[in-house]
Amino acid sequence: EAQVTQNPRYLITVTGKKLTVTCSQNMNHEYMSWYRQDPGLGLRQIYYSMNVEVTDKGDVPEGYKVSRKEKRNFPLILESPSPNQTSLYFCASSSRDRGYQPQHFGDGTRLSIL
Amino acid sequence: DAKTTQPNSMESNEEEPVHLPCNHSTISGTDYIHWYRQLPSQGPEYVIHGLTSNVNNRMASLAIAEDRKSSTLILHRATLRDAAVYYCILRAALPFYNQGGKLIFGQGTELSVKP
């Protein structure tokens, strides 16, 4: 089954403790992306990657890092999490497109930073 | 990026058709119109997309105005499982390497379905 898998689904942690949210897709997609969703602000893009070893900033990259060493994986790293990064995070992937390929989303990771 | 406008919420009765409108008066000639929906506690899910002509798939139909400044997502028979937030999104038909593939989500329309 084609899917985007995020782990963990839920995490409560404390300020400053490094954490990684993993994202894996089994559709051989070139493109992967991270979004965060906050009430009243909708979904905002954090980082994206157009292929292995190619990543770039989205709209809200501060406080986050990513890497794309393999095509299927695109982890999101919070080196020193802060409470304002408490949010619902989604990973997405799609094939190369010219505006018409659908994006596939994971089920989300709810992070709470205390 | 061109902006879309949708009603905040709509209600429907189960088994009746639902027409979800979207205005995109600043759409450019090569923008695709996409619809996604987000069910409670899930990630967004692709529903349908179109460019100029009306489109049908197993989930829904998309009716696009002749001037492309508006579109309507049609659910032919709403079920309780269709209760979700529906997003109308424009995507530029640029070469892949020229865009971040970003989907710009507005507030969407929250659809509730009554039994």
Boltz contact constraints between the chains, C-beta under 6 A:
constraints:
  - contact:
      token1: [A, 31]
      token2: [B, 101]
      max_distance: 6.0
  - contact:
      token1: [A, 42]
      token2: [B, 105]
      max_distance: 6.0
  - contact:
      token1: [A, 43]
      token2: [B, 105]
      max_distance: 6.0
  - contact:
      token1: [A, 45]
      token2: [B, 102]
      max_distance: 6.0
  - contact:
      token1: [A, 48]
      token2: [B, 100]
      max_distance: 6.0
  - contact:
      token1: [A, 90]
      token2: [B, 43]
      max_distance: 6.0
  - contact:
      token1: [A, 96]
      token2: [B, 96]
      max_distance: 6.0
  - contact:
      token1: [A, 98]
      token2: [B, 93]
      max_distance: 6.0
  - contact:
      token1: [A, 99]
      token2: [B, 32]
      max_distance: 6.0
  - contact:
      token1: [A, 99]
      token2: [B, 91]
      max_distance: 6.0
  - contact:
      token1: [A, 99]
      token2: [B, 92]
      max_distance: 6.0
  - contact:
      token1: [A, 99]
      token2: [B, 93]
      max_distance: 6.0
  - contact:
      token1: [A, 100]
      token2: [B, 32]
      max_distance: 6.0
  - contact:
      token1: [A, 100]
      token2: [B, 49]
      max_distance: 6.0
  - contact:
      token1: [A, 102]
      token2: [B, 46]
      max_distance: 6.0
  - contact:
      token1: [A, 105]
      token2: [B, 43]
      max_distance: 6.0
  - contact:
      token1: [A, 105]
      token2: [B, 44]
      max_distance: 6.0
  - contact:
      token1: [A, 106]
      token2: [B, 43]
      max_distance: 6.0
  - contact:
      token1: [A, 107]
      token2: [B, 42]
      max_distance: 6.0
  - contact:
      token1: [A, 107]
      token2: [B, 43]
      max_distance: 6.0
  - contact:
      token1: [A, 108]
      token2: [B, 43]
      max_distance: 6.0
